[in-house]
Amino acid sequence: MLKGKTVLLCVTGSIAAYKIPNLARMLKKLHCNVHVLMTPNAQNFITPMTFETLTQNKCLIDTFDRSFEYSVEHVALAKQADVVMIAPASANVIGKIANGIADDMLTTTVMACPCKKIISPAMNHNMFHNPIVQDNIGKLRRFGYDIVDPDCGMLANGDTGDGKMPSEQVLLEHILREIACEKDMQGKKVLVTAGATREAIDPVRFITNHSSGKMGCAMAKAAMLRGAEVTLVAGSMTAEIPPFVKVVPVTSAEDMFNAVTAESANADIIIKAAAVADYRPAAVADEKIKKSDSDASIKLERTKDILKYLGENKPEGQFLCGFSMETENVIENSRNKLVKKKLNMICANSLRTEGAGFGVDTNVITVITEKDQTELPLMSKEQAAHRIFDIIMNR
């Protein structure tokens, strides 16, 4: 995913430095070129050799180190970098960078980098909330630096509060958002539905389906990585909700209909990947559920057809994409839905195809528009999501 990309990891004197070797390892697994710079004090917490072993690059500390091939090293690294992450970032280094002080290898390199800089503060709770530190962080935000909000938890001295550096996975997600994809969807607003709805029969039972939400979440994540502003209307799911998206949780089909209609007006692209229950107990609509009803026969009524409503009320310029899960006549049934529901695109797959359907990490999709039909081979749902957006963006 990060082949050809260069990340500079800048490590300062904090106990949280122990997390950064694992971050470096995670980046290398994604085929990223990783360089590490350390402040002299950072060596009290972790050794340069650790980073050199993991990255296969020299760990730089001394601005005047003569043990490498001649170049103005901080300028050379600054030119290579696609993104810089300072983690952990001490109050001292935050203050230096915010006020233009460049007196070591780390700060001089950061000052010379034209790319995006991400700072993850890590320090004692009281130090983090010191008004001087907060003013410096605010100054960095105004200068275009991204700030990773610290977690709340037990700190190194035993206190509990915010100031704790987040996990390596969180730090990685910030890097991926910046450099994993070209930002061809920058400025687009994307609305995605994912997961299953639940229709209550009684206080214990409900009608639902097997949707895990994996395909919808993959679509939301792909749009986010490509620069879009994403809203995810999320039903019941086992999939991990992607970071950096607005999440609207819902339970029933009625909840999802209301959420989608409220959010749809401003959306440029709508991806309806949720598996909405087609029926609900009529008693629910009439609010007549009683404990004694649990043993009675259940009268069902259809839920609202969200996709059909969106197609019939689609504003000019909006792109509407649905998903069609079929067991037979996949293409014919899906193309009928495309026309009947006035969609721009429908993504068809079959429960009978190995590697497709609910609960798995892969999919086999046929993308259908009014004029074209594209068959995608077996691939991960994240790969499929990007292929679908490629087709949408190149239409």
C-alpha positions as CSV (number, residue, x, y, z in Angstrom):
1,M,0.0,0.0,0.0
2,L,2.9,2.4,0.8
3,K,5.4,1.3,-1.8
4,G,7.4,4.2,-3.0
5,K,6.4,6.4,0.0
6,T,8.9,7.7,2.6
7,V,7.9,8.4,6.2
8,L,10.1,10.3,8.7
9,L,9.5,9.2,12.3
10,C,10.8,11.7,14.8
11,V,11.2,10.4,18.3
12,T,11.7,12.6,21.4
13,G,12.6,12.0,25.0
14,S,9.4,10.3,26.4
15,I,8.7,6.8,27.8
16,A,6.1,6.5,25.0
17,A,9.0,6.1,22.6
18,Y,8.8,2.3,23.2
19,K,5.8,2.2,20.9
20,I,7.6,3.6,17.9
21,P,9.6,0.5,16.8
22,N,6.3,-1.3,16.4
23,L,5.0,1.6,14.3
24,A,8.2,1.4,12.1
25,R,7.6,-2.3,11.7
26,M,4.0,-1.8,10.7
27,L,5.1,0.7,8.1
28,K,7.8,-1.6,6.7
29,K,5.2,-4.4,6.3
30,L,3.3,-2.0,4.0
31,H,6.5,-1.6,1.9
32,C,7.2,2.0,3.2
33,N,10.7,3.5,3.3
34,V,11.1,4.6,6.9
35,H,13.7,6.9,8.3
36,V,14.0,7.7,12.0
37,L,15.4,10.8,13.7
38,M,15.9,11.0,17.5
39,T,16.7,13.7,19.9
40,P,19.7,13.0,22.2
41,N,17.4,12.5,25.1
42,A,15.3,9.9,23.2
43,Q,18.3,7.6,23.5
44,N,17.6,7.3,27.2
45,F,14.5,5.4,26.4
46,I,15.3,3.4,23.2
47,T,18.5,2.7,21.2
48,P,19.2,3.9,17.6
49,M,20.2,0.3,16.7
50,T,16.6,-0.9,17.3
51,F,15.4,1.5,14.6
52,E,18.3,0.7,12.3
53,T,17.5,-3.0,12.5
54,L,13.9,-2.5,11.7
55,T,14.2,0.1,9.0
56,Q,17.5,-0.8,7.4
57,N,18.3,3.0,7.4
58,K,20.7,4.9,9.6
59,C,19.0,6.5,12.7
60,L,20.1,10.1,12.7
61,I,20.7,12.1,15.9
62,D,23.7,14.4,15.5
63,T,23.4,17.3,13.0
64,F,27.2,17.1,12.5
65,D,27.5,13.3,12.2
66,R,30.3,12.6,9.7
67,S,29.8,8.8,9.4
68,F,27.5,9.0,6.4
69,E,28.1,9.8,2.7
70,Y,28.3,13.5,2.2
71,S,25.1,15.4,1.8
72,V,23.2,18.1,3.7
73,E,21.4,15.3,5.5
74,H,18.4,17.2,7.0
75,V,17.7,18.8,3.7
76,A,18.1,15.5,1.8
77,L,15.6,13.7,4.1
78,A,13.2,16.7,4.0
79,K,13.1,16.4,0.2
80,Q,12.4,12.6,0.3
81,A,9.6,12.7,2.9
82,D,6.0,12.3,2.0
83,V,4.9,12.8,5.6
84,V,6.6,13.5,9.0
85,M,5.3,12.1,12.3
86,I,6.7,13.4,15.6
87,A,5.8,10.8,18.1
88,P,6.1,10.9,21.0
89,A,6.3,14.7,20.9
90,S,7.6,16.2,24.2
91,A,6.5,19.7,25.4
92,N,10.1,20.8,24.8
93,V,10.1,19.8,21.1
94,I,6.6,21.1,20.5
95,G,7.7,24.5,22.0
96,K,10.8,24.6,19.8
97,I,9.0,23.8,16.5
98,A,6.1,26.2,17.3
99,N,8.6,29.0,17.8
100,G,11.0,28.3,15.0
101,I,13.9,26.9,17.0
102,A,16.0,24.4,15.1
103,D,19.0,23.4,17.2
104,D,19.3,19.6,16.6
105,M,18.9,17.1,13.7
106,L,15.2,16.5,14.4
107,T,14.1,20.1,14.6
108,T,16.2,21.3,11.7
109,T,14.8,18.4,9.5
110,V,11.2,19.2,10.5
111,M,11.7,22.8,9.7
112,A,13.0,21.9,6.2
113,C,10.2,19.6,5.3
114,P,7.5,21.0,3.0
115,C,5.2,17.9,3.4
116,K,2.5,17.4,6.0
117,K,3.7,17.2,9.6
118,I,1.8,15.1,12.2
119,I,2.4,15.6,15.9
120,S,1.4,13.2,18.7
121,P,1.9,14.9,22.1
122,A,2.9,12.6,25.0
123,M,3.5,14.0,28.5
124,N,2.1,14.3,32.0
125,H,-1.5,15.4,32.2
126,N,-0.8,18.7,34.0
127,M,2.1,19.5,31.6
128,F,-0.2,18.9,28.6
129,H,-2.8,21.3,30.0
130,N,-0.2,24.0,30.8
131,P,-1.5,27.1,29.0
132,I,1.9,27.6,27.3
133,V,1.9,24.1,25.9
134,Q,-1.7,24.5,24.7
135,D,-0.8,27.8,23.1
136,N,2.1,26.2,21.3
137,I,-0.1,23.3,20.1
138,G,-2.7,25.9,18.9
139,K,0.0,27.7,17.0
140,L,1.1,24.5,15.3
141,R,-2.5,23.8,14.2
142,R,-2.7,27.3,12.7
143,F,0.5,26.6,10.8
144,G,-1.1,23.5,9.3
145,Y,0.3,20.8,11.5
146,D,-2.0,17.9,12.3
147,I,-2.3,17.1,16.0
148,V,-3.1,13.6,17.3
149,D,-5.2,14.0,20.4
150,P,-3.7,12.1,23.3
151,D,-5.6,9.3,25.0
152,C,-6.8,9.3,28.6
153,G,-5.4,6.6,30.8
154,M,-2.7,5.8,33.3
155,L,0.4,7.8,32.7
156,A,4.0,6.8,33.4
157,N,4.0,8.4,36.9
158,G,0.8,6.6,37.9
159,D,-1.5,9.5,37.4
160,T,-4.7,9.1,35.3
161,G,-5.5,11.7,32.7
162,D,-5.0,12.7,29.1
163,G,-1.5,13.0,27.8
164,K,-1.0,9.4,26.9
165,M,0.2,8.7,23.4
166,P,-2.4,6.6,21.4
167,S,-1.7,3.1,20.1
168,E,0.5,2.4,17.2
169,Q,-2.5,1.5,15.1
170,V,-4.0,5.0,15.6
171,L,-0.7,6.6,14.6
172,L,-0.6,4.4,11.5
173,E,-4.1,5.5,10.5
174,H,-3.1,9.1,10.6
175,I,-0.2,8.4,8.3
176,L,-2.4,6.3,6.0
177,R,-5.0,9.0,5.7
178,E,-2.3,11.4,4.5
179,I,-0.3,9.3,2.0
180,A,-2.0,5.9,1.2
181,C,-4.0,7.2,-1.7
182,E,-4.2,10.1,-4.2
183,K,-6.8,12.6,-3.1
184,D,-9.0,12.4,-6.2
185,M,-12.1,12.7,-4.0
186,Q,-11.0,15.8,-2.2
187,G,-14.0,18.1,-1.7
188,K,-16.6,15.3,-2.3
189,K,-19.2,14.4,0.3
190,V,-19.9,10.7,0.4
191,L,-22.8,9.0,2.3
192,V,-22.4,5.3,3.0
193,T,-24.8,2.9,4.6
194,A,-23.5,-0.3,6.2
195,G,-24.6,-3.3,8.3
196,A,-27.9,-4.8,9.1
197,T,-31.1,-3.4,10.5
198,R,-33.0,-5.0,13.3
199,E,-36.8,-5.1,13.6
200,A,-38.1,-5.8,17.0
201,I,-40.7,-8.6,17.5
202,D,-40.8,-8.2,21.2
203,P,-38.4,-7.0,23.9
204,V,-36.2,-10.1,23.3
205,R,-36.4,-11.1,19.6
206,F,-35.9,-9.3,16.3
207,I,-35.8,-9.8,12.5
208,T,-32.4,-9.2,10.9
209,N,-30.0,-10.7,8.4
210,H,-26.4,-11.8,8.2
211,S,-24.8,-8.6,7.0
212,S,-21.4,-7.9,8.8
213,G,-21.0,-4.4,7.4
214,K,-17.6,-5.2,6.0
215,M,-18.4,-4.0,2.4
216,G,-20.0,-0.8,3.5
217,C,-17.1,0.0,5.9
218,A,-14.6,-0.8,3.2
219,M,-16.4,1.7,0.9
220,A,-16.4,4.4,3.7
221,K,-12.7,3.8,4.4
222,A,-11.7,3.9,0.7
223,A,-13.6,7.2,0.2
224,M,-11.9,8.7,3.4
225,L,-8.4,7.7,2.2
226,R,-9.1,9.3,-1.2
227,G,-9.9,12.6,0.5
228,A,-13.7,12.6,0.7
229,E,-15.8,13.8,3.7
230,V,-17.6,10.7,4.7
231,T,-20.7,10.0,6.7
232,L,-21.4,6.4,7.6
233,V,-24.9,5.4,8.6
234,A,-24.2,2.2,10.6
235,G,-26.6,-0.5,11.5
236,S,-25.7,-3.7,13.5
237,M,-22.3,-4.9,12.3
238,T,-19.2,-6.9,13.3
239,A,-16.9,-4.9,10.9
240,E,-14.5,-2.4,12.4
241,I,-15.7,1.2,11.7
242,P,-13.0,3.2,9.9
243,P,-11.5,6.2,11.5
244,F,-12.0,9.8,10.4
245,V,-15.6,9.4,9.3
246,K,-18.8,10.8,10.8
247,V,-20.8,7.9,12.2
248,V,-24.6,7.9,12.6
249,P,-25.7,4.7,14.4
250,V,-29.1,3.3,13.7
251,T,-31.1,0.2,14.7
252,S,-34.3,-0.3,12.6
253,A,-35.1,0.3,8.9
254,E,-37.1,3.3,9.9
255,D,-34.1,4.7,11.8
256,M,-31.9,4.2,8.7
257,F,-34.5,5.8,6.4
258,N,-34.7,8.9,8.6
259,A,-30.9,9.1,9.0
260,V,-30.2,8.7,5.3
261,T,-32.9,11.2,4.2
262,A,-31.5,13.7,6.7
263,E,-27.9,13.3,5.4
264,S,-28.6,12.7,1.7
265,A,-29.4,16.2,0.5
266,N,-25.7,17.4,0.7
267,A,-24.1,14.2,-0.6
268,D,-22.3,14.1,-3.9
269,I,-22.1,10.3,-3.9
270,I,-24.4,7.8,-2.0
271,I,-23.4,4.2,-1.5
272,K,-26.2,2.1,-0.1
273,A,-24.4,-1.1,1.1
274,A,-26.5,-1.8,4.1
275,A,-28.7,-4.9,4.2
276,V,-32.1,-3.6,5.3
277,A,-34.6,-6.0,6.7
278,D,-37.5,-6.2,4.2
279,Y,-40.1,-6.8,6.8
280,R,-41.0,-5.7,10.3
281,P,-43.7,-6.8,12.7
282,A,-46.8,-4.7,12.1
283,A,-47.3,-4.5,15.9
284,V,-44.1,-2.4,16.1
285,A,-45.5,0.2,13.8
286,D,-48.6,0.4,16.0
287,E,-46.6,0.4,19.2
288,K,-48.8,-2.4,20.5
289,I,-46.1,-4.9,21.6
290,K,-46.9,-6.6,24.8
291,K,-45.1,-9.4,26.6
292,S,-48.1,-11.7,25.8
293,D,-47.5,-11.1,22.1
294,S,-44.4,-13.1,22.1
295,D,-46.3,-16.4,21.7
296,A,-48.8,-15.0,19.2
297,S,-48.5,-15.2,15.4
298,I,-46.7,-12.2,14.0
299,K,-48.2,-10.1,11.2
300,L,-45.5,-8.6,9.0
301,E,-45.4,-5.4,6.9
302,R,-42.8,-4.1,4.4
303,T,-40.2,-1.6,5.5
304,K,-39.6,1.5,3.5
305,D,-37.5,1.0,0.3
306,I,-34.6,3.4,1.1
307,L,-32.9,3.0,-2.3
308,K,-36.0,3.5,-4.3
309,Y,-36.8,6.7,-2.3
310,L,-33.3,8.0,-2.9
311,G,-33.6,7.3,-6.7
312,E,-36.9,9.0,-7.0
313,N,-35.8,12.1,-5.1
314,K,-32.2,12.3,-6.3
315,P,-31.0,15.9,-6.9
316,E,-29.3,16.8,-10.1
317,G,-25.6,15.8,-10.1
318,Q,-25.9,13.3,-7.2
319,F,-24.5,9.8,-7.9
320,L,-26.4,6.9,-6.4
321,C,-24.9,3.4,-6.1
322,G,-26.7,0.4,-4.7
323,F,-25.7,-3.2,-3.9
324,S,-27.7,-6.2,-5.0
325,M,-27.3,-9.6,-3.3
326,E,-28.9,-12.3,-5.4
327,T,-29.1,-16.1,-5.4
328,E,-30.1,-16.5,-9.1
329,N,-30.4,-14.5,-12.2
330,V,-27.8,-12.1,-10.7
331,I,-27.3,-9.8,-13.6
332,E,-30.9,-9.7,-14.9
333,N,-32.3,-9.0,-11.4
334,S,-29.7,-6.4,-10.6
335,R,-30.2,-4.6,-13.9
336,N,-33.9,-4.5,-13.2
337,K,-33.2,-2.9,-9.8
338,L,-30.9,-0.4,-11.5
339,V,-33.8,0.8,-13.8
340,K,-36.7,0.4,-11.3
341,K,-34.9,2.3,-8.5
342,K,-33.4,5.0,-10.9
343,L,-29.8,4.3,-9.8
344,N,-26.6,5.4,-11.5
345,M,-24.8,2.1,-10.7
346,I,-25.5,-1.2,-9.0
347,C,-22.9,-3.6,-7.6
348,A,-24.2,-7.2,-8.0
349,N,-22.9,-10.3,-6.3
350,S,-24.2,-13.8,-5.5
351,L,-24.5,-15.7,-2.3
352,R,-23.7,-18.8,-4.3
353,T,-20.3,-17.5,-5.4
354,E,-17.4,-18.7,-3.3
355,G,-15.6,-15.8,-1.6
356,A,-18.6,-13.5,-1.9
357,G,-21.4,-12.5,0.3
358,F,-21.9,-11.9,4.0
359,G,-19.2,-12.2,6.7
360,V,-16.2,-12.8,4.5
361,D,-13.3,-10.4,3.7
362,T,-13.4,-10.9,0.0
363,N,-16.0,-10.3,-2.7
364,V,-16.8,-11.0,-6.4
365,I,-18.7,-8.1,-7.9
366,T,-20.2,-7.1,-11.2
367,V,-20.5,-3.4,-11.5
368,I,-23.5,-2.5,-13.7
369,T,-24.5,0.9,-15.2
370,E,-27.0,1.8,-17.9
371,K,-24.4,1.4,-20.6
372,D,-21.6,-0.7,-19.1
373,Q,-20.9,-3.9,-17.2
374,T,-17.6,-4.6,-15.4
375,E,-16.8,-7.9,-13.8
376,L,-14.4,-7.7,-10.9
377,P,-12.5,-10.9,-10.0
378,L,-12.2,-12.3,-6.4
379,M,-10.4,-9.6,-4.3
380,S,-10.5,-8.2,-0.8
381,K,-13.5,-5.9,0.0
382,E,-11.1,-3.0,0.4
383,Q,-9.6,-3.6,-3.1
384,A,-13.1,-3.9,-4.5
385,A,-14.2,-0.6,-2.8
386,H,-11.3,1.2,-4.6
387,R,-12.2,-0.4,-7.9
388,I,-15.8,0.7,-7.5
389,F,-14.7,4.3,-6.8
390,D,-12.3,4.2,-9.7
391,I,-15.3,3.5,-11.9
392,I,-17.4,6.2,-10.3
393,M,-14.6,8.9,-10.5
394,N,-13.8,8.0,-14.2
395,R,-17.4,8.0,-15.4
